[in-house]
Amino acid sequence: MPAEPIAPPAVTDDDPGGRTVRRLVAIVALVAVLPALYLRNLVHNFFDLKIYMSAMDWWTAGHPLYDYVQPDRVQGELYFTYPPFSALLLWPFGLLRLGVTVTIFTVLTVAAVVLTTRWLVMPVIVRHDLPRTFTLTVAVLLVLAVEITRETITLGQINMLLVVLILADLLFAVPQARRWAGVGIGLATALKLFPGIFIVYLVATRRWRAAAVASVTAAAATLLAAAVAPGDSWRFWTQELWDTDRVGRTDYVGNQSVFGLLSRFTAPEKPDRLLWLVIVAAVAGYGLWRAARAARAGDALTGLTLTGLVGALISPITWTHHIYWFVPAVVLLADAALSAKRPDEARRRWWSAALAVGTTAVIVYGVVTFQKWGTAPVRTHDPVDFVLQNPYVLLSLLLLVALPVRVYRPVRTEENSRQMDTSPQ
């Protein structure tokens, strides 16, 4: 009898060559998608960074810093709105050629994305024994793909610098009770005010020393700026801080805060302030309560993520590039899905995985990248408008309720190594 032909070996999950090919294909596919996504955002042409540098030129020429204004087709008139301490750090960049400044900001932002993504993802990689290089590479590419990062890079924003300072504090310095815990949050608060919500979080979690260090650091940086520019500092803290119109239209869809949502119901009029304050109090109270519970359970990442989402919701102006906190939320949901291994946890596993995938899809597609909202006041007329105009607000509210709080339990291994087993609560 003739010999039967020998079938080629099947490619299975045990085949390392097949695994490598699939991983390379996944990485190449993500890399190929990035240019298409960024082409939609490059129309910004580093618009915000150009405003900062023009404002520095104006200031250097002897004009009052907060008199600087630049017309904008969508927002009307845009002013320099950062605190004086930010101006001190931006001023040296105004001495450079614009192309050099753009390059520096872009490189620093990408480096910050790589660093912070590693901080977030490495514990999950170790805990679940995932392929390190592949998982980290995919995570970095996905973070570069989301609208938040695209807007940060193409507008020339400083958001990722603030994220580095906040995460360094709350993931490392505060849990380890370092003497300098709170310095990063204090500096971030002096630079852009929004991170001040994390000082409130430190108080809510009774990290008294870190809260005091953060407050003193923010005050010291502010006083330094006041010593250098007393007139501009006095004007900012007594007048310009309270004028939201200087930042842009509150009804514009790029403003994904509760105030922005309400503004789209009442535009061109401003929404009722009392109604907004009641909602803010409810969101802040519930969100910080959950964040404090997470901190008490030892889950620092969930605590800071919930706090970031609270800050985005309650701020009068929250542009899309401010809401970095969706990124750690996806990491938390992926970790929860991977941790739910028992048969009775199947429902939780699929819910966490679906929410992680859904959140990723929303923040990659974005709010403003693929939509043309025009220059007229934005009004909400029906449920479809409501969803399309407020996806980040709605997603933030959902995550405020749905993010799992992970409880850490020590696990003894044969080698008696110190490992941590997590299960979402």
DODO-244622 format. One line per 10 residues: number of its first residue (from 1); for each residue x, y, z of C-alpha. Coordinates in nm, 4 decimals. Layout:
// residues N
NUM = X Y Z  ...
***
This chain:
// residues 425
1 = 0.0000 0.0000 0.0000  0.1265 0.3450 -0.0766  0.2226 0.5470 0.2248  -0.0341 0.8027 0.3369  0.0714 1.1645 0.2873  0.2008 1.3289 0.5989  -0.0173 1.6214 0.7041  0.1625 1.9439 0.7910  0.1784 2.0191 1.1609  -0.1184 2.2212 1.2868
11 = -0.0550 2.5664 1.4221  -0.1871 2.5707 1.7786  -0.1532 2.7892 2.0820  0.1372 2.5671 2.1828  0.3245 2.6636 1.8683  0.5621 2.9466 1.9637  0.6227 3.0366 1.5992  0.2511 3.0793 1.5350  0.2137 3.2845 1.8499  0.4939 3.5150 1.7442
21 = 0.3421 3.5680 1.3999  0.0005 3.6502 1.5438  0.1510 3.8973 1.7882  0.3513 4.0686 1.5159  0.0402 4.0941 1.2977  -0.1531 4.2524 1.5863  0.1227 4.5075 1.6513  0.1622 4.5928 1.2814  -0.2148 4.6377 1.2498  -0.2205 4.8818 1.5430
31 = 0.0794 5.0726 1.4074  -0.0916 5.0968 1.0677  -0.4086 5.2416 1.2203  -0.2299 5.5219 1.4095  -0.1491 5.7437 1.1066  -0.5114 5.7319 0.9909  -0.6298 5.8388 1.3361  -0.3729 6.1169 1.3734  -0.4451 6.2585 1.0285  -0.7894 6.3532 1.1617
41 = -0.6310 6.5421 1.4525  -0.3379 6.7095 1.2778  -0.5734 6.9902 1.1718  -0.5128 7.1272 1.5237  -0.1556 7.2048 1.4168  -0.0436 7.2498 1.7808  -0.2982 7.5267 1.8246  -0.2893 7.5416 2.2058  0.0892 7.5343 2.2206  0.1024 7.8234 1.9731
51 = -0.1294 8.0223 2.2007  0.1017 7.9547 2.4956  0.4111 8.0622 2.3037  0.2428 8.3737 2.1618  0.1298 8.4633 2.5123  0.4888 8.4254 2.6358  0.6089 8.6619 2.3609  0.3346 8.9086 2.4593  0.4329 8.8814 2.8271  0.8038 8.9189 2.7526
61 = 0.7254 9.2394 2.5631  0.5908 9.3869 2.8879  0.2164 9.3397 2.8386  -0.0139 9.2002 3.1118  -0.0155 8.8225 3.0718  -0.3912 8.7798 3.0994  -0.4652 9.0471 2.8394  -0.3396 8.8135 2.5669  -0.6254 8.6988 2.3428  -0.6407 8.5071 2.0165
71 = -0.9472 8.4781 1.7909  -1.0798 8.1301 1.7169  -1.3378 8.0286 1.4562  -1.5182 7.7866 1.6910  -1.4612 7.9304 2.0380  -1.4645 8.3018 1.9627  -1.1827 8.4545 2.1684  -0.9294 8.2440 2.3586  -0.7112 8.3867 2.6345  -0.4112 8.2583 2.8248
81 = -0.5844 8.0923 3.1216  -0.3188 7.8893 3.3050  -0.2042 7.9908 3.6550  0.1060 8.2142 3.6782  0.3241 7.9205 3.7876  0.2569 7.7550 3.4510  0.3649 8.0750 3.2783  0.6986 8.0624 3.4634  0.7650 7.7112 3.3312  0.6439 7.7917 2.9785
91 = 0.8383 8.1172 2.9472  1.1784 7.9562 2.8598  1.0141 7.7662 2.5724  0.9082 8.0988 2.4251  1.2773 8.1742 2.3693  1.3117 7.8737 2.1377  1.2030 7.8363 1.7784  0.8479 7.7037 1.7574  0.9544 7.3868 1.5771  1.1975 7.3011 1.8557
101 = 0.9305 7.3580 2.1206  0.6808 7.1419 1.9300  0.9382 6.8619 1.9068  1.0206 6.8811 2.2780  0.6544 6.8733 2.3822  0.5757 6.5836 2.1485  0.8729 6.3737 2.2588  0.7996 6.4386 2.6263  0.4325 6.3461 2.5820  0.5138 6.0197 2.4032
111 = 0.7746 5.9357 2.6689  0.5169 6.0080 2.9395  0.2669 5.7786 2.7660  0.5204 5.4944 2.7597  0.6209 5.5496 3.1238  0.2709 5.5795 3.2693  0.1368 5.2889 3.0631  0.4164 5.0725 3.1976  0.3266 5.1762 3.5530  -0.0367 5.0794 3.4950
121 = 0.0080 4.7587 3.2975  0.3122 4.5873 3.4525  0.1326 4.4772 3.7733  -0.1390 4.3169 3.5582  0.1218 4.1474 3.3394  0.2999 4.0027 3.6428  -0.0196 3.9010 3.8225  -0.1620 3.7107 3.5258  0.1680 3.5953 3.3729  0.1040 3.7712 3.0420
131 = 0.3693 3.8048 2.7686  0.5541 4.1136 2.8872  0.6893 4.2801 2.5712  0.3843 4.2069 2.3579  0.1280 4.3172 2.6188  0.3137 4.6368 2.7024  0.3635 4.7234 2.3332  -0.0062 4.6728 2.2553  -0.1040 4.8783 2.5609  0.1208 5.1707 2.4593
141 = -0.0114 5.1656 2.1019  -0.3709 5.1640 2.2272  -0.3040 5.4594 2.4586  -0.1476 5.6468 2.1668  -0.4601 5.5643 1.9614  -0.7202 5.7113 2.1987  -0.8579 6.0575 2.1268  -0.7358 6.1890 2.4619  -0.3730 6.1287 2.3634  -0.4214 6.2373 2.0017
151 = -0.5689 6.5689 2.1143  -0.2942 6.6171 2.3742  -0.0185 6.5673 2.1171  -0.1706 6.7572 1.8240  -0.2851 7.0523 2.0359  0.0497 7.0680 2.2194  -0.1027 7.0241 2.5643  0.0771 6.9551 2.8946  -0.1679 6.6962 3.0290  0.0712 6.4007 3.0347
161 = 0.3197 6.5928 3.2497  0.0434 6.6326 3.5085  -0.0462 6.2628 3.4805  0.3152 6.1622 3.5492  0.3239 6.3803 3.8620  -0.0104 6.2483 3.9899  0.0579 5.8791 3.9226  0.4078 5.8971 4.0703  0.2522 6.0300 4.3899  -0.0522 5.8065 4.4195
171 = 0.0927 5.4777 4.2896  0.4300 5.4958 4.4633  0.5008 5.7796 4.7055  0.1709 5.7812 4.8977  0.1283 5.4003 4.9367  0.4919 5.3747 5.0486  0.4495 5.6705 5.2886  0.7488 5.8504 5.1405  0.8468 6.1831 5.2940  0.7926 6.3601 4.9614
181 = 0.4481 6.2075 4.9044  0.2188 6.4859 4.7859  0.4818 6.6950 4.6083  0.3775 6.5738 4.2627  0.0093 6.6496 4.3226  0.0983 6.9904 4.4664  0.3076 7.0846 4.1617  0.0376 6.9576 3.9248  -0.2238 7.1652 4.1090  -0.0111 7.4803 4.0848
191 = 0.0267 7.4162 3.7117  -0.3373 7.3574 3.6159  -0.5766 7.3591 3.9176  -0.7694 7.0458 3.8031  -0.5353 6.8114 3.9989  -0.6506 6.9840 4.3184  -0.9249 6.7179 4.3326  -0.6514 6.4720 4.4310  -0.5714 6.6795 4.7405  -0.9381 6.6349 4.8344
201 = -0.8909 6.2611 4.7731  -0.5926 6.2540 5.0086  -0.8063 6.4205 5.2754  -1.0953 6.1787 5.2108  -0.8559 5.8836 5.2553  -0.7031 6.0422 5.5696  -0.3584 6.0718 5.4204  -0.3091 6.3835 5.6269  0.0644 6.4261 5.5807  0.0500 6.3791 5.2021
211 = -0.2446 6.6204 5.1801  -0.0508 6.8780 5.3820  0.2625 6.8333 5.1685  0.0558 6.8698 4.8488  -0.1144 7.1847 4.9803  0.2114 7.3425 5.0949  0.3813 7.2569 4.7649  0.0978 7.4115 4.5619  0.1026 7.7204 4.7835  0.4821 7.7536 4.7624
221 = 0.4793 7.7282 4.3817  0.1986 7.9837 4.3662  0.3839 8.2230 4.5975  0.6990 8.1848 4.3881  0.5011 8.2911 4.0820  0.3512 8.5798 4.2799  0.6998 8.6993 4.3764  0.8031 8.7016 4.0096  0.4778 8.8403 3.8662  0.2747 8.9980 4.1500
231 = 0.0342 9.1946 3.9299  -0.0509 8.9051 3.7001  -0.0856 8.6696 3.9966  -0.3252 8.9006 4.1799  -0.5336 8.9431 3.8668  -0.5519 8.5686 3.7997  -0.6584 8.4658 4.1515  -0.9044 8.7500 4.2047  -1.0592 8.7852 3.8572  -0.9659 8.5530 3.5722
241 = -0.9949 8.2277 3.7668  -1.3721 8.2722 3.7921  -1.4366 8.3662 3.4285  -1.5140 8.0436 3.2387  -1.5834 8.2388 2.9178  -1.2094 8.3009 2.8835  -1.1540 7.9285 2.8234  -1.4150 7.8805 2.5520  -1.7820 7.8029 2.4932  -1.9251 7.5810 2.7655
251 = -2.1823 7.4347 2.5227  -1.9171 7.3189 2.2734  -1.9186 6.9381 2.2486  -1.5493 6.9230 2.3339  -1.6500 7.0230 2.6887  -1.7363 6.6821 2.8379  -1.8317 6.7893 3.1895  -2.1680 6.7956 3.3639  -2.1747 7.1734 3.3115  -2.1129 7.1171 2.9412
261 = -2.3987 6.8667 2.9264  -2.6353 7.1126 3.0956  -2.5133 7.3961 2.8716  -2.6167 7.2005 2.5637  -2.9740 7.1999 2.6944  -2.9829 7.5756 2.7533  -2.7443 7.7236 2.4901  -2.6863 8.0042 2.4181  -2.7876 8.0769 2.7794  -2.5899 7.9391 3.0718
271 = -2.7525 7.6595 3.2764  -2.8938 7.7124 3.6236  -2.5982 7.7289 3.8647  -2.7927 7.5880 4.1595  -2.8937 7.2785 3.9613  -2.5331 7.2312 3.8524  -2.4038 7.2642 4.2102  -2.6563 7.0068 4.3366  -2.5431 6.7581 4.0708  -2.1768 6.8367 4.1419
281 = -2.2283 6.7720 4.5137  -2.3964 6.4372 4.4441  -2.1310 6.3241 4.1927  -1.8386 6.4362 4.4102  -1.9862 6.2847 4.7262  -2.0585 5.9463 4.5701  -1.7395 5.9280 4.3626  -1.5057 6.0253 4.6454  -1.6868 5.7856 4.8814  -1.6154 5.5008 4.6398
291 = -1.2580 5.6238 4.5916  -1.2004 5.6254 4.9689  -1.3404 5.2711 4.9932  -1.0995 5.1596 4.7224  -0.8063 5.3196 4.9052  -0.9031 5.1470 5.2312  -0.9145 4.8146 5.0433  -0.5590 4.8760 4.9232  -0.6596 4.9481 4.5632  -0.4734 5.2726 4.4923
301 = -0.5346 5.2605 4.1173  -0.9127 5.2372 4.1459  -0.9131 5.5146 4.4056  -0.7195 5.7599 4.1887  -0.9135 5.6634 3.8738  -1.2489 5.7329 4.0390  -1.1118 6.0628 4.1685  -0.9948 6.1651 3.8213  -1.3380 6.0879 3.6779  -1.5012 6.2946 3.9538
311 = -1.2729 6.5872 3.8711  -1.3614 6.5643 3.5017  -1.7337 6.5585 3.5734  -1.7499 6.8465 3.8221  -1.5137 7.0918 3.6511  -1.7013 7.3626 3.4556  -1.4721 7.3029 3.1568  -1.3377 6.9546 3.0819  -1.1968 6.9287 2.7315  -1.1647 6.5827 2.5813
321 = -0.7874 6.5795 2.6278  -0.8308 6.6263 3.0045  -0.9997 6.2889 3.0662  -0.6947 6.0629 3.0782  -0.8678 5.8618 3.3501  -1.0441 5.6368 3.1004  -0.7049 5.4732 3.0384  -0.6525 5.3345 3.3911  -1.0235 5.2466 3.3956  -0.9706 5.0123 3.0991
331 = -0.6691 4.8564 3.2747  -0.8801 4.7969 3.5872  -1.1617 4.6372 3.3871  -0.9194 4.4134 3.1976  -0.7620 4.3070 3.5273  -1.1068 4.2314 3.6718  -1.1971 4.0198 3.3688  -0.8719 3.8230 3.3921  -0.9133 3.7749 3.7682  -1.2640 3.6257 3.7416
341 = -1.1638 3.2645 3.6751  -1.4146 3.0572 3.8720  -1.7309 2.9307 3.6964  -1.9534 3.1397 3.9264  -1.7641 3.4514 3.8161  -1.8389 3.4106 3.4431  -2.1011 3.6855 3.4401  -1.8657 3.9334 3.6059  -1.5843 3.8333 3.3705  -1.7908 3.8989 3.0584
351 = -1.9350 4.2234 3.1968  -1.5873 4.3568 3.2808  -1.4481 4.2503 2.9426  -1.7410 4.4030 2.7533  -1.7114 4.7321 2.9436  -1.3337 4.7417 2.8814  -1.3817 4.6847 2.5064  -1.6716 4.9305 2.4885  -1.4788 5.2015 2.6743  -1.1785 5.1515 2.4465
361 = -1.3967 5.1776 2.1349  -1.5594 5.5009 2.2569  -1.2344 5.6755 2.3482  -1.0572 5.5675 2.0284  -1.3405 5.6977 1.8115  -1.3753 6.0013 2.0375  -1.6126 6.2949 2.0608  -1.4763 6.5626 1.8290  -1.2314 6.3849 1.5973  -1.4845 6.2447 1.3503
371 = -1.7664 6.4939 1.4035  -1.8206 6.8434 1.2633  -2.0120 7.0369 1.5253  -1.9765 7.3761 1.3575  -1.9577 7.7191 1.5177  -2.3224 7.7682 1.6206  -2.4367 7.7003 1.9784  -2.4870 7.3268 2.0320  -2.8369 7.2301 2.1506  -2.9652 6.8932 2.2658
381 = -3.2996 6.8194 2.0993  -3.3556 6.4449 2.1343  -3.2091 6.1275 2.2920  -2.9801 6.0669 1.9943  -2.8308 6.4151 2.0290  -2.7959 6.3568 2.4010  -2.5842 6.0437 2.3538  -2.3763 6.1740 2.0618  -2.2977 6.5031 2.2348  -2.2155 6.3620 2.5794
391 = -2.0471 6.0199 2.5406  -1.7574 6.0941 2.7783  -1.9918 6.2377 3.0431  -2.2181 5.9327 3.0259  -1.9228 5.6934 3.0203  -1.7669 5.8689 3.3212  -2.0915 5.8358 3.5180  -2.1187 5.4675 3.4249  -1.7589 5.3964 3.5304  -1.8100 5.5872 3.8545
401 = -2.0656 5.3208 3.9457  -1.9271 5.0148 3.7661  -1.5505 5.0200 3.8278  -1.4617 4.7257 4.0526  -1.2765 4.7746 4.3788  -1.0114 4.5059 4.4006  -0.9351 4.3435 4.7361  -0.5748 4.2300 4.7758  -0.4969 3.9081 4.9561  -0.1471 3.7679 5.0166
411 = -0.0844 3.4338 4.8483  0.1774 3.1889 4.9729  0.3724 3.0092 4.7020  0.6081 2.7147 4.7295  0.8984 2.9568 4.7170  0.7215 3.1685 4.9822  0.7440 3.4683 4.7499  0.5338 3.7716 4.8153  0.2674 3.7876 4.5522  -0.0689 3.9535 4.5518
421 = -0.3923 3.7917 4.4378  -0.6716 4.0306 4.3431  -1.0403 3.9804 4.3183  -1.2792 4.2594 4.2226  -1.5495 4.3427 4.4730
***
